[in-house]
């Protein structure tokens, strides 16, 4: 097996382990990540709108 495949499988296994053993904390982490992406997207939208005002 190549290293990339092993690392990918290990990461997936870790994510599954965390989802199963700590579902509340995992949900909070996903919410925080999505919130960050949302704020970033809103900032980009604000920037583009300001270019055309």
mmCIF entry with sequence, helices, sheets and N, C-alpha, C, O atoms, coordinates in Angstrom:
data_MODEL
# 
_entry.id   MODEL 
# 
_entity.id                         1 
_entity.type                       polymer 
_entity.pdbx_number_of_molecules   1 
# 
_entity_poly.entity_id                      1 
_entity_poly.type                           'polypeptide(L)' 
_entity_poly.nstd_linkage                   no 
_entity_poly.nstd_monomer                   no 
_entity_poly.pdbx_seq_one_letter_code       
;(UNK)(UNK)(UNK)(UNK)(UNK)(UNK)(UNK)(UNK)(UNK)(UNK)(UNK)(UNK)(UNK)(UNK)(UNK)(UNK)
(UNK)(UNK)(UNK)(UNK)(UNK)(UNK)(UNK)(UNK)(UNK)(UNK)(UNK)(UNK)(UNK)(UNK)(UNK)(UNK)
(UNK)(UNK)(UNK)(UNK)(UNK)(UNK)(UNK)(UNK)(UNK)(UNK)(UNK)(UNK)(UNK)(UNK)(UNK)(UNK)
(UNK)(UNK)(UNK)(UNK)(UNK)
;
_entity_poly.pdbx_seq_one_letter_code_can   XXXXXXXXXXXXXXXXXXXXXXXXXXXXXXXXXXXXXXXXXXXXXXXXXXXXX 
_entity_poly.pdbx_strand_id                 A 
# 
loop_
_entity_poly_seq.entity_id 
_entity_poly_seq.num 
_entity_poly_seq.mon_id 
_entity_poly_seq.hetero 
1 1  UNK n 
1 2  UNK n 
1 3  UNK n 
1 4  UNK n 
1 5  UNK n 
1 6  UNK n 
1 7  UNK n 
1 8  UNK n 
1 9  UNK n 
1 10 UNK n 
1 11 UNK n 
1 12 UNK n 
1 13 UNK n 
1 14 UNK n 
1 15 UNK n 
1 16 UNK n 
1 17 UNK n 
1 18 UNK n 
1 19 UNK n 
1 20 UNK n 
1 21 UNK n 
1 22 UNK n 
1 23 UNK n 
1 24 UNK n 
1 25 UNK n 
1 26 UNK n 
1 27 UNK n 
1 28 UNK n 
1 29 UNK n 
1 30 UNK n 
1 31 UNK n 
1 32 UNK n 
1 33 UNK n 
1 34 UNK n 
1 35 UNK n 
1 36 UNK n 
1 37 UNK n 
1 38 UNK n 
1 39 UNK n 
1 40 UNK n 
1 41 UNK n 
1 42 UNK n 
1 43 UNK n 
1 44 UNK n 
1 45 UNK n 
1 46 UNK n 
1 47 UNK n 
1 48 UNK n 
1 49 UNK n 
1 50 UNK n 
1 51 UNK n 
1 52 UNK n 
1 53 UNK n 
# 
_struct_asym.id          A 
_struct_asym.entity_id   1 
# 
loop_
_struct_conf.conf_type_id 
_struct_conf.id 
_struct_conf.pdbx_PDB_helix_id 
_struct_conf.beg_label_comp_id 
_struct_conf.beg_label_asym_id 
_struct_conf.beg_label_seq_id 
_struct_conf.pdbx_beg_PDB_ins_code 
_struct_conf.end_label_comp_id 
_struct_conf.end_label_asym_id 
_struct_conf.end_label_seq_id 
_struct_conf.pdbx_end_PDB_ins_code 
_struct_conf.beg_auth_comp_id 
_struct_conf.beg_auth_asym_id 
_struct_conf.beg_auth_seq_id 
_struct_conf.end_auth_comp_id 
_struct_conf.end_auth_asym_id 
_struct_conf.end_auth_seq_id 
_struct_conf.pdbx_PDB_helix_class 
_struct_conf.details 
_struct_conf.pdbx_PDB_helix_length 
HELX_P HELX_P1 AA1 UNK A 3  ? UNK A 21 ? UNK A 3  UNK A 21 1 ? 19 
HELX_P HELX_P2 AA2 UNK A 23 ? UNK A 51 ? UNK A 23 UNK A 51 1 ? 29 
# 
_struct_conf_type.id          HELX_P 
_struct_conf_type.criteria    ? 
_struct_conf_type.reference   ? 
# 
loop_
_atom_site.group_PDB 
_atom_site.id 
_atom_site.type_symbol 
_atom_site.label_atom_id 
_atom_site.label_alt_id 
_atom_site.label_comp_id 
_atom_site.label_asym_id 
_atom_site.label_entity_id 
_atom_site.label_seq_id 
_atom_site.pdbx_PDB_ins_code 
_atom_site.Cartn_x 
_atom_site.Cartn_y 
_atom_site.Cartn_z 
_atom_site.occupancy 
_atom_site.B_iso_or_equiv 
_atom_site.pdbx_formal_charge 
_atom_site.auth_seq_id 
_atom_site.auth_comp_id 
_atom_site.auth_asym_id 
_atom_site.auth_atom_id 
_atom_site.pdbx_PDB_model_num 
ATOM 1   N N  . UNK A 1 1  ? 0.844   -1.188 0.000  1.00 0.00 ? 1  UNK A N  1 
ATOM 2   C CA . UNK A 1 1  ? 0.000   0.000  0.000  1.00 0.00 ? 1  UNK A CA 1 
ATOM 3   C C  . UNK A 1 1  ? 0.883   1.243  0.000  1.00 0.00 ? 1  UNK A C  1 
ATOM 4   O O  . UNK A 1 1  ? 1.949   1.271  0.615  1.00 0.00 ? 1  UNK A O  1 
ATOM 5   N N  . UNK A 1 2  ? 0.423   2.241  -0.688 1.00 0.00 ? 2  UNK A N  1 
ATOM 6   C CA . UNK A 1 2  ? 1.209   3.465  -0.642 1.00 0.00 ? 2  UNK A CA 1 
ATOM 7   C C  . UNK A 1 2  ? 0.818   4.304  0.575  1.00 0.00 ? 2  UNK A C  1 
ATOM 8   O O  . UNK A 1 2  ? -0.226  4.089  1.191  1.00 0.00 ? 2  UNK A O  1 
ATOM 9   N N  . UNK A 1 3  ? 1.655   5.235  0.893  1.00 0.00 ? 3  UNK A N  1 
ATOM 10  C CA . UNK A 1 3  ? 1.505   6.026  2.121  1.00 0.00 ? 3  UNK A CA 1 
ATOM 11  C C  . UNK A 1 3  ? 0.224   6.855  2.088  1.00 0.00 ? 3  UNK A C  1 
ATOM 12  O O  . UNK A 1 3  ? -0.458  6.976  3.106  1.00 0.00 ? 3  UNK A O  1 
ATOM 13  N N  . UNK A 1 4  ? -0.105  7.417  0.949  1.00 0.00 ? 4  UNK A N  1 
ATOM 14  C CA . UNK A 1 4  ? -1.296  8.261  0.841  1.00 0.00 ? 4  UNK A CA 1 
ATOM 15  C C  . UNK A 1 4  ? -2.559  7.466  1.183  1.00 0.00 ? 4  UNK A C  1 
ATOM 16  O O  . UNK A 1 4  ? -3.443  7.969  1.876  1.00 0.00 ? 4  UNK A O  1 
ATOM 17  N N  . UNK A 1 5  ? -2.638  6.245  0.705  1.00 0.00 ? 5  UNK A N  1 
ATOM 18  C CA . UNK A 1 5  ? -3.799  5.410  0.972  1.00 0.00 ? 5  UNK A CA 1 
ATOM 19  C C  . UNK A 1 5  ? -3.888  5.053  2.460  1.00 0.00 ? 5  UNK A C  1 
ATOM 20  O O  . UNK A 1 5  ? -4.976  5.054  3.036  1.00 0.00 ? 5  UNK A O  1 
ATOM 21  N N  . UNK A 1 6  ? -2.765  4.753  3.070  1.00 0.00 ? 6  UNK A N  1 
ATOM 22  C CA . UNK A 1 6  ? -2.737  4.415  4.499  1.00 0.00 ? 6  UNK A CA 1 
ATOM 23  C C  . UNK A 1 6  ? -3.156  5.616  5.338  1.00 0.00 ? 6  UNK A C  1 
ATOM 24  O O  . UNK A 1 6  ? -3.940  5.472  6.276  1.00 0.00 ? 6  UNK A O  1 
ATOM 25  N N  . UNK A 1 7  ? -2.646  6.784  5.013  1.00 0.00 ? 7  UNK A N  1 
ATOM 26  C CA . UNK A 1 7  ? -2.995  7.992  5.766  1.00 0.00 ? 7  UNK A CA 1 
ATOM 27  C C  . UNK A 1 7  ? -4.484  8.301  5.605  1.00 0.00 ? 7  UNK A C  1 
ATOM 28  O O  . UNK A 1 7  ? -5.145  8.674  6.574  1.00 0.00 ? 7  UNK A O  1 
ATOM 29  N N  . UNK A 1 8  ? -5.009  8.152  4.409  1.00 0.00 ? 8  UNK A N  1 
ATOM 30  C CA . UNK A 1 8  ? -6.433  8.400  4.168  1.00 0.00 ? 8  UNK A CA 1 
ATOM 31  C C  . UNK A 1 8  ? -7.293  7.435  4.971  1.00 0.00 ? 8  UNK A C  1 
ATOM 32  O O  . UNK A 1 8  ? -8.269  7.848  5.597  1.00 0.00 ? 8  UNK A O  1 
ATOM 33  N N  . UNK A 1 9  ? -6.942  6.166  4.956  1.00 0.00 ? 9  UNK A N  1 
ATOM 34  C CA . UNK A 1 9  ? -7.701  5.176  5.723  1.00 0.00 ? 9  UNK A CA 1 
ATOM 35  C C  . UNK A 1 9  ? -7.620  5.451  7.220  1.00 0.00 ? 9  UNK A C  1 
ATOM 36  O O  . UNK A 1 9  ? -8.612  5.295  7.932  1.00 0.00 ? 9  UNK A O  1 
ATOM 37  N N  . UNK A 1 10 ? -6.463  5.853  7.696  1.00 0.00 ? 10 UNK A N  1 
ATOM 38  C CA . UNK A 1 10 ? -6.299  6.174  9.116  1.00 0.00 ? 10 UNK A CA 1 
ATOM 39  C C  . UNK A 1 10 ? -7.155  7.389  9.488  1.00 0.00 ? 10 UNK A C  1 
ATOM 40  O O  . UNK A 1 10 ? -7.777  7.402  10.550 1.00 0.00 ? 10 UNK A O  1 
ATOM 41  N N  . UNK A 1 11 ? -7.191  8.396  8.635  1.00 0.00 ? 11 UNK A N  1 
ATOM 42  C CA . UNK A 1 11 ? -7.998  9.588  8.909  1.00 0.00 ? 11 UNK A CA 1 
ATOM 43  C C  . UNK A 1 11 ? -9.488  9.243  8.943  1.00 0.00 ? 11 UNK A C  1 
ATOM 44  O O  . UNK A 1 11 ? -10.217 9.720  9.812  1.00 0.00 ? 11 UNK A O  1 
ATOM 45  N N  . UNK A 1 12 ? -9.931  8.425  8.010  1.00 0.00 ? 12 UNK A N  1 
ATOM 46  C CA . UNK A 1 12 ? -11.337 8.012  7.986  1.00 0.00 ? 12 UNK A CA 1 
ATOM 47  C C  . UNK A 1 12 ? -11.666 7.200  9.238  1.00 0.00 ? 12 UNK A C  1 
ATOM 48  O O  . UNK A 1 12 ? -12.717 7.392  9.849  1.00 0.00 ? 12 UNK A O  1 
ATOM 49  N N  . UNK A 1 13 ? -10.770 6.300  9.612  1.00 0.00 ? 13 UNK A N  1 
ATOM 50  C CA . UNK A 1 13 ? -10.993 5.496  10.816 1.00 0.00 ? 13 UNK A CA 1 
ATOM 51  C C  . UNK A 1 13 ? -11.072 6.387  12.058 1.00 0.00 ? 13 UNK A C  1 
ATOM 52  O O  . UNK A 1 13 ? -11.916 6.164  12.926 1.00 0.00 ? 13 UNK A O  1 
ATOM 53  N N  . UNK A 1 14 ? -10.208 7.381  12.149 1.00 0.00 ? 14 UNK A N  1 
ATOM 54  C CA . UNK A 1 14 ? -10.236 8.298  13.285 1.00 0.00 ? 14 UNK A CA 1 
ATOM 55  C C  . UNK A 1 14 ? -11.540 9.088  13.321 1.00 0.00 ? 14 UNK A C  1 
ATOM 56  O O  . UNK A 1 14 ? -12.143 9.244  14.382 1.00 0.00 ? 14 UNK A O  1 
ATOM 57  N N  . UNK A 1 15 ? -11.975 9.583  12.171 1.00 0.00 ? 15 UNK A N  1 
ATOM 58  C CA . UNK A 1 15 ? -13.239 10.328 12.118 1.00 0.00 ? 15 UNK A CA 1 
ATOM 59  C C  . UNK A 1 15 ? -14.412 9.461  12.539 1.00 0.00 ? 15 UNK A C  1 
ATOM 60  O O  . UNK A 1 15 ? -15.271 9.900  13.304 1.00 0.00 ? 15 UNK A O  1 
ATOM 61  N N  . UNK A 1 16 ? -14.450 8.236  12.043 1.00 0.00 ? 16 UNK A N  1 
ATOM 62  C CA . UNK A 1 16 ? -15.535 7.330  12.434 1.00 0.00 ? 16 UNK A CA 1 
ATOM 63  C C  . UNK A 1 16 ? -15.493 7.037  13.935 1.00 0.00 ? 16 UNK A C  1 
ATOM 64  O O  . UNK A 1 16 ? -16.533 7.009  14.592 1.00 0.00 ? 16 UNK A O  1 
ATOM 65  N N  . UNK A 1 17 ? -14.305 6.822  14.469 1.00 0.00 ? 17 UNK A N  1 
ATOM 66  C CA . UNK A 1 17 ? -14.158 6.575  15.903 1.00 0.00 ? 17 UNK A CA 1 
ATOM 67  C C  . UNK A 1 17 ? -14.689 7.754  16.713 1.00 0.00 ? 17 UNK A C  1 
ATOM 68  O O  . UNK A 1 17 ? -15.422 7.569  17.684 1.00 0.00 ? 17 UNK A O  1 
ATOM 69  N N  . UNK A 1 18 ? -14.315 8.967  16.307 1.00 0.00 ? 18 UNK A N  1 
ATOM 70  C CA . UNK A 1 18 ? -14.769 10.152 17.033 1.00 0.00 ? 18 UNK A CA 1 
ATOM 71  C C  . UNK A 1 18 ? -16.276 10.350 16.907 1.00 0.00 ? 18 UNK A C  1 
ATOM 72  O O  . UNK A 1 18 ? -16.934 10.737 17.872 1.00 0.00 ? 18 UNK A O  1 
ATOM 73  N N  . UNK A 1 19 ? -16.825 10.086 15.725 1.00 0.00 ? 19 UNK A N  1 
ATOM 74  C CA . UNK A 1 19 ? -18.272 10.229 15.537 1.00 0.00 ? 19 UNK A CA 1 
ATOM 75  C C  . UNK A 1 19 ? -19.043 9.246  16.408 1.00 0.00 ? 19 UNK A C  1 
ATOM 76  O O  . UNK A 1 19 ? -20.105 9.574  16.936 1.00 0.00 ? 19 UNK A O  1 
ATOM 77  N N  . UNK A 1 20 ? -18.506 8.050  16.552 1.00 0.00 ? 20 UNK A N  1 
ATOM 78  C CA . UNK A 1 20 ? -19.205 7.023  17.328 1.00 0.00 ? 20 UNK A CA 1 
ATOM 79  C C  . UNK A 1 20 ? -19.037 7.253  18.827 1.00 0.00 ? 20 UNK A C  1 
ATOM 80  O O  . UNK A 1 20 ? -19.997 7.106  19.583 1.00 0.00 ? 20 UNK A O  1 
ATOM 81  N N  . UNK A 1 21 ? -17.843 7.608  19.260 1.00 0.00 ? 21 UNK A N  1 
ATOM 82  C CA . UNK A 1 21 ? -17.580 7.719  20.694 1.00 0.00 ? 21 UNK A CA 1 
ATOM 83  C C  . UNK A 1 21 ? -17.933 9.079  21.282 1.00 0.00 ? 21 UNK A C  1 
ATOM 84  O O  . UNK A 1 21 ? -18.234 9.177  22.471 1.00 0.00 ? 21 UNK A O  1 
ATOM 85  N N  . UNK A 1 22 ? -17.900 10.139 20.458 1.00 0.00 ? 22 UNK A N  1 
ATOM 86  C CA . UNK A 1 22 ? -18.179 11.489 20.953 1.00 0.00 ? 22 UNK A CA 1 
ATOM 87  C C  . UNK A 1 22 ? -19.062 12.247 19.964 1.00 0.00 ? 22 UNK A C  1 
ATOM 88  O O  . UNK A 1 22 ? -18.615 13.212 19.344 1.00 0.00 ? 22 UNK A O  1 
ATOM 89  N N  . UNK A 1 23 ? -20.311 11.813 19.816 1.00 0.00 ? 23 UNK A N  1 
ATOM 90  C CA . UNK A 1 23 ? -21.167 12.437 18.791 1.00 0.00 ? 23 UNK A CA 1 
ATOM 91  C C  . UNK A 1 23 ? -21.479 13.910 19.066 1.00 0.00 ? 23 UNK A C  1 
ATOM 92  O O  . UNK A 1 23 ? -21.551 14.706 18.130 1.00 0.00 ? 23 UNK A O  1 
ATOM 93  N N  . UNK A 1 24 ? -21.665 14.283 20.330 1.00 0.00 ? 24 UNK A N  1 
ATOM 94  C CA . UNK A 1 24 ? -21.996 15.686 20.632 1.00 0.00 ? 24 UNK A CA 1 
ATOM 95  C C  . UNK A 1 24 ? -20.834 16.623 20.307 1.00 0.00 ? 24 UNK A C  1 
ATOM 96  O O  . UNK A 1 24 ? -21.027 17.682 19.711 1.00 0.00 ? 24 UNK A O  1 
ATOM 97  N N  . UNK A 1 25 ? -19.634 16.225 20.704 1.00 0.00 ? 25 UNK A N  1 
ATOM 98  C CA . UNK A 1 25 ? -18.460 17.049 20.422 1.00 0.00 ? 25 UNK A CA 1 
ATOM 99  C C  . UNK A 1 25 ? -18.185 17.100 18.913 1.00 0.00 ? 25 UNK A C  1 
ATOM 100 O O  . UNK A 1 25 ? -17.754 18.127 18.389 1.00 0.00 ? 25 UNK A O  1 
ATOM 101 N N  . UNK A 1 26 ? -18.437 15.988 18.227 1.00 0.00 ? 26 UNK A N  1 
ATOM 102 C CA . UNK A 1 26 ? -18.237 15.953 16.777 1.00 0.00 ? 26 UNK A CA 1 
ATOM 103 C C  . UNK A 1 26 ? -19.215 16.897 16.081 1.00 0.00 ? 26 UNK A C  1 
ATOM 104 O O  . UNK A 1 26 ? -18.845 17.609 15.148 1.00 0.00 ? 26 UNK A O  1 
ATOM 105 N N  . UNK A 1 27 ? -20.452 16.895 16.538 1.00 0.00 ? 27 UNK A N  1 
ATOM 106 C CA . UNK A 1 27 ? -21.449 17.794 15.960 1.00 0.00 ? 27 UNK A CA 1 
ATOM 107 C C  . UNK A 1 27 ? -21.077 19.250 16.200 1.00 0.00 ? 27 UNK A C  1 
ATOM 108 O O  . UNK A 1 27 ? -21.233 20.091 15.315 1.00 0.00 ? 27 UNK A O  1 
ATOM 109 N N  . UNK A 1 28 ? -20.587 19.546 17.394 1.00 0.00 ? 28 UNK A N  1 
ATOM 110 C CA . UNK A 1 28 ? -20.155 20.913 17.687 1.00 0.00 ? 28 UNK A CA 1 
ATOM 111 C C  . UNK A 1 28 ? -19.003 21.336 16.790 1.00 0.00 ? 28 UNK A C  1 
ATOM 112 O O  . UNK A 1 28 ? -18.958 22.477 16.330 1.00 0.00 ? 28 UNK A O  1 
ATOM 113 N N  . UNK A 1 29 ? -18.072 20.423 16.538 1.00 0.00 ? 29 UNK A N  1 
ATOM 114 C CA . UNK A 1 29 ? -16.929 20.734 15.676 1.00 0.00 ? 29 UNK A CA 1 
ATOM 115 C C  . UNK A 1 29 ? -17.378 20.999 14.249 1.00 0.00 ? 29 UNK A C  1 
ATOM 116 O O  . UNK A 1 29 ? -16.879 21.916 13.597 1.00 0.00 ? 29 UNK A O  1 
ATOM 117 N N  . UNK A 1 30 ? -18.319 20.199 13.762 1.00 0.00 ? 30 UNK A N  1 
ATOM 118 C CA . UNK A 1 30 ? -18.831 20.403 12.396 1.00 0.00 ? 30 UNK A CA 1 
ATOM 119 C C  . UNK A 1 30 ? -19.582 21.727 12.310 1.00 0.00 ? 30 UNK A C  1 
ATOM 120 O O  . UNK A 1 30 ? -19.436 22.465 11.335 1.00 0.00 ? 30 UNK A O  1 
ATOM 121 N N  . UNK A 1 31 ? -20.390 22.028 13.332 1.00 0.00 ? 31 UNK A N  1 
ATOM 122 C CA . UNK A 1 31 ? -21.110 23.311 13.345 1.00 0.00 ? 31 UNK A CA 1 
ATOM 123 C C  . UNK A 1 31 ? -20.146 24.486 13.330 1.00 0.00 ? 31 UNK A C  1 
ATOM 124 O O  . UNK A 1 31 ? -20.371 25.470 12.626 1.00 0.00 ? 31 UNK A O  1 
ATOM 125 N N  . UNK A 1 32 ? -19.076 24.385 14.104 1.00 0.00 ? 32 UNK A N  1 
ATOM 126 C CA . UNK A 1 32 ? -18.094 25.464 14.150 1.00 0.00 ? 32 UNK A CA 1 
ATOM 127 C C  . UNK A 1 32 ? -17.399 25.620 12.796 1.00 0.00 ? 32 UNK A C  1 
ATOM 128 O O  . UNK A 1 32 ? -17.180 26.741 12.338 1.00 0.00 ? 32 UNK A O  1 
ATOM 129 N N  . UNK A 1 33 ? -17.055 24.509 12.160 1.00 0.00 ? 33 UNK A N  1 
ATOM 130 C CA . UNK A 1 33 ? -16.399 24.576 10.852 1.00 0.00 ? 33 UNK A CA 1 
ATOM 131 C C  . UNK A 1 33 ? -17.330 25.179 9.810  1.00 0.00 ? 33 UNK A C  1 
ATOM 132 O O  . UNK A 1 33 ? -16.911 26.019 9.013  1.00 0.00 ? 33 UNK A O  1 
ATOM 133 N N  . UNK A 1 34 ? -18.580 24.760 9.812  1.00 0.00 ? 34 UNK A N  1 
ATOM 134 C CA . UNK A 1 34 ? -19.539 25.310 8.855  1.00 0.00 ? 34 UNK A CA 1 
ATOM 135 C C  . UNK A 1 34 ? -19.809 26.784 9.130  1.00 0.00 ? 34 UNK A C  1 
ATOM 136 O O  . UNK A 1 34 ? -20.001 27.568 8.200  1.00 0.00 ? 34 UNK A O  1 
ATOM 137 N N  . UNK A 1 35 ? -19.824 27.159 10.397 1.00 0.00 ? 35 UNK A N  1 
ATOM 138 C CA . UNK A 1 35 ? -19.998 28.574 10.747 1.00 0.00 ? 35 UNK A CA 1 
ATOM 139 C C  . UNK A 1 35 ? -18.850 29.415 10.221 1.00 0.00 ? 35 UNK A C  1 
ATOM 140 O O  . UNK A 1 35 ? -19.060 30.524 9.731  1.00 0.00 ? 35 UNK A O  1 
ATOM 141 N N  . UNK A 1 36 ? -17.644 28.892 10.320 1.00 0.00 ? 36 UNK A N  1 
ATOM 142 C CA . UNK A 1 36 ? -16.481 29.600 9.782  1.00 0.00 ? 36 UNK A CA 1 
ATOM 143 C C  . UNK A 1 36 ? -16.557 29.753 8.274  1.00 0.00 ? 36 UNK A C  1 
ATOM 144 O O  . UNK A 1 36 ? -16.249 30.812 7.727  1.00 0.00 ? 36 UNK A O  1 
ATOM 145 N N  . UNK A 1 37 ? -16.973 28.676 7.605  1.00 0.00 ? 37 UNK A N  1 
ATOM 146 C CA . UNK A 1 37 ? -17.132 28.759 6.145  1.00 0.00 ? 37 UNK A CA 1 
ATOM 147 C C  . UNK A 1 37 ? -18.210 29.764 5.765  1.00 0.00 ? 37 UNK A C  1 
ATOM 148 O O  . UNK A 1 37 ? -18.068 30.502 4.790  1.00 0.00 ? 37 UNK A O  1 
ATOM 149 N N  . UNK A 1 38 ? -19.294 29.789 6.545  1.00 0.00 ? 38 UNK A N  1 
ATOM 150 C CA . UNK A 1 38 ? -20.379 30.730 6.269  1.00 0.00 ? 38 UNK A CA 1 
ATOM 151 C C  . UNK A 1 38 ? -19.897 32.173 6.418  1.00 0.00 ? 38 UNK A C  1 
ATOM 152 O O  . UNK A 1 38 ? -20.169 33.024 5.571  1.00 0.00 ? 38 UNK A O  1 
ATOM 153 N N  . UNK A 1 39 ? -19.174 32.430 7.517  1.00 0.00 ? 39 UNK A N  1 
ATOM 154 C CA . UNK A 1 39 ? -18.666 33.798 7.733  1.00 0.00 ? 39 UNK A CA 1 
ATOM 155 C C  . UNK A 1 39 ? -17.705 34.203 6.618  1.00 0.00 ? 39 UNK A C  1 
ATOM 156 O O  . UNK A 1 39 ? -17.713 35.351 6.173  1.00 0.00 ? 39 UNK A O  1 
ATOM 157 N N  . UNK A 1 40 ? -16.890 33.271 6.176  1.00 0.00 ? 40 UNK A N  1 
ATOM 158 C CA . UNK A 1 40 ? -15.968 33.560 5.082  1.00 0.00 ? 40 UNK A CA 1 
ATOM 159 C C  . UNK A 1 40 ? -16.712 33.882 3.794  1.00 0.00 ? 40 UNK A C  1 
ATOM 160 O O  . UNK A 1 40 ? -16.364 34.825 3.083  1.00 0.00 ? 40 UNK A O  1 
ATOM 161 N N  . UNK A 1 41 ? -17.744 33.090 3.499  1.00 0.00 ? 41 UNK A N  1 
ATOM 162 C CA . UNK A 1 41 ? -18.540 33.330 2.289  1.00 0.00 ? 41 UNK A CA 1 
ATOM 163 C C  . UNK A 1 41 ? -19.261 34.672 2.375  1.00 0.00 ? 41 UNK A C  1 
ATOM 164 O O  . UNK A 1 41 ? -19.331 35.407 1.391  1.00 0.00 ? 41 UNK A O  1 
ATOM 165 N N  . UNK A 1 42 ? -19.792 34.986 3.545  1.00 0.00 ? 42 UNK A N  1 
ATOM 166 C CA . UNK A 1 42 ? -20.470 36.276 3.708  1.00 0.00 ? 42 UNK A CA 1 
ATOM 167 C C  . UNK A 1 42 ? -19.499 37.436 3.534  1.00 0.00 ? 42 UNK A C  1 
ATOM 168 O O  . UNK A 1 42 ? -19.868 38.471 2.979  1.00 0.00 ? 42 UNK A O  1 
ATOM 169 N N  . UNK A 1 43 ? -18.280 37.279 3.995  1.00 0.00 ? 43 UNK A N  1 
ATOM 170 C CA . UNK A 1 43 ? -17.271 38.329 3.834  1.00 0.00 ? 43 UNK A CA 1 
ATOM 171 C C  . UNK A 1 43 ? -16.928 38.538 2.368  1.00 0.00 ? 43 UNK A C  1 
ATOM 172 O O  . UNK A 1 43 ? -16.772 39.671 1.912  1.00 0.00 ? 43 UNK A O  1 
ATOM 173 N N  . UNK A 1 44 ? -16.811 37.442 1.634  1.00 0.00 ? 44 UNK A N  1 
ATOM 174 C CA . UNK A 1 44 ? -16.516 37.546 0.197  1.00 0.00 ? 44 UNK A CA 1 
ATOM 175 C C  . UNK A 1 44 ? -17.672 38.213 -0.526 1.00 0.00 ? 44 UNK A C  1 
ATOM 176 O O  . UNK A 1 44 ? -17.453 39.053 -1.399 1.00 0.00 ? 44 UNK A O  1 
ATOM 177 N N  . UNK A 1 45 ? -18.909 37.850 -0.172 1.00 0.00 ? 45 UNK A N  1 
ATOM 178 C CA . UNK A 1 45 ? -20.083 38.468 -0.800 1.00 0.00 ? 45 UNK A CA 1 
ATOM 179 C C  . UNK A 1 45 ? -20.110 39.957 -0.509 1.00 0.00 ? 45 UNK A C  1 
ATOM 180 O O  . UNK A 1 45 ? -20.372 40.761 -1.403 1.00 0.00 ? 45 UNK A O  1 
ATOM 181 N N  . UNK A 1 46 ? -19.843 40.329 0.728  1.00 0.00 ? 46 UNK A N  1 
ATOM 182 C CA . UNK A 1 46 ? -19.810 41.754 1.105  1.00 0.00 ? 46 UNK A CA 1 
ATOM 183 C C  . UNK A 1 46 ? -18.756 42.490 0.298  1.00 0.00 ? 46 UNK A C  1 
ATOM 184 O O  . UNK A 1 46 ? -19.007 43.592 -0.191 1.00 0.00 ? 46 UNK A O  1 
ATOM 185 N N  . UNK A 1 47 ? -17.585 41.897 0.152  1.00 0.00 ? 47 UNK A N  1 
ATOM 186 C CA . UNK A 1 47 ? -16.511 42.511 -0.614 1.00 0.00 ? 47 UNK A CA 1 
ATOM 187 C C  . UNK A 1 47 ? -16.918 42.722 -2.075 1.00 0.00 ? 47 UNK A C  1 
ATOM 188 O O  . UNK A 1 47 ? -16.719 43.803 -2.628 1.00 0.00 ? 47 UNK A O  1 
ATOM 189 N N  . UNK A 1 48 ? -17.484 41.690 -2.693 1.00 0.00 ? 48 UNK A N  1 
ATOM 190 C CA . UNK A 1 48 ? -17.866 41.805 -4.102 1.00 0.00 ? 48 UNK A CA 1 
ATOM 191 C C  . UNK A 1 48 ? -18.980 42.833 -4.271 1.00 0.00 ? 48 UNK A C  1 
ATOM 192 O O  . UNK A 1 48 ? -18.966 43.604 -5.231 1.00 0.00 ? 48 UNK A O  1 
ATOM 193 N N  . UNK A 1 49 ? -19.939 42.855 -3.357 1.00 0.00 ? 49 UNK A N  1 
ATOM 194 C CA . UNK A 1 49 ? -21.011 43.852 -3.437 1.00 0.00 ? 49 UNK A CA 1 
ATOM 195 C C  . UNK A 1 49 ? -20.451 45.259 -3.300 1.00 0.00 ? 49 UNK A C  1 
ATOM 196 O O  . UNK A 1 49 ? -20.926 46.177 -3.969 1.00 0.00 ? 49 UNK A O  1 
ATOM 197 N N  . UNK A 1 50 ? -19.453 45.445 -2.448 1.00 0.00 ? 50 UNK A N  1 
ATOM 198 C CA . UNK A 1 50 ? -18.878 46.778 -2.271 1.00 0.00 ? 50 UNK A CA 1 
ATOM 199 C C  . UNK A 1 50 ? -18.145 47.246 -3.505 1.00 0.00 ? 50 UNK A C  1 
ATOM 200 O O  . UNK A 1 50 ? -18.000 48.450 -3.716 1.00 0.00 ? 50 UNK A O  1 
ATOM 201 N N  . UNK A 1 51 ? -17.680 46.324 -4.325 1.00 0.00 ? 51 UNK A N  1 
ATOM 202 C CA . UNK A 1 51 ? -17.022 46.714 -5.565 1.00 0.00 ? 51 UNK A CA 1 
ATOM 203 C C  . UNK A 1 51 ? -17.985 47.353 -6.555 1.00 0.00 ? 51 UNK A C  1 
ATOM 204 O O  . UNK A 1 51 ? -17.593 48.199 -7.358 1.00 0.00 ? 51 UNK A O  1 
ATOM 205 N N  . UNK A 1 52 ? -19.261 46.938 -6.492 1.00 0.00 ? 52 UNK A N  1 
ATOM 206 C CA . UNK A 1 52 ? -20.236 47.410 -7.460 1.00 0.00 ? 52 UNK A CA 1 
ATOM 207 C C  . UNK A 1 52 ? -21.193 48.467 -6.927 1.00 0.00 ? 52 UNK A C  1 
ATOM 208 O O  . UNK A 1 52 ? -22.145 48.842 -7.611 1.00 0.00 ? 52 UNK A O  1 
ATOM 209 N N  . UNK A 1 53 ? -20.952 48.946 -5.723 1.00 0.00 ? 53 UNK A N  1 
ATOM 210 C CA . UNK A 1 53 ? -21.805 50.003 -5.155 1.00 0.00 ? 53 UNK A CA 1 
ATOM 211 C C  . UNK A 1 53 ? -21.311 51.369 -5.553 1.00 0.00 ? 53 UNK A C  1 
ATOM 212 O O  . UNK A 1 53 ? -21.904 52.377 -5.168 1.00 0.00 ? 53 UNK A O  1 
# 
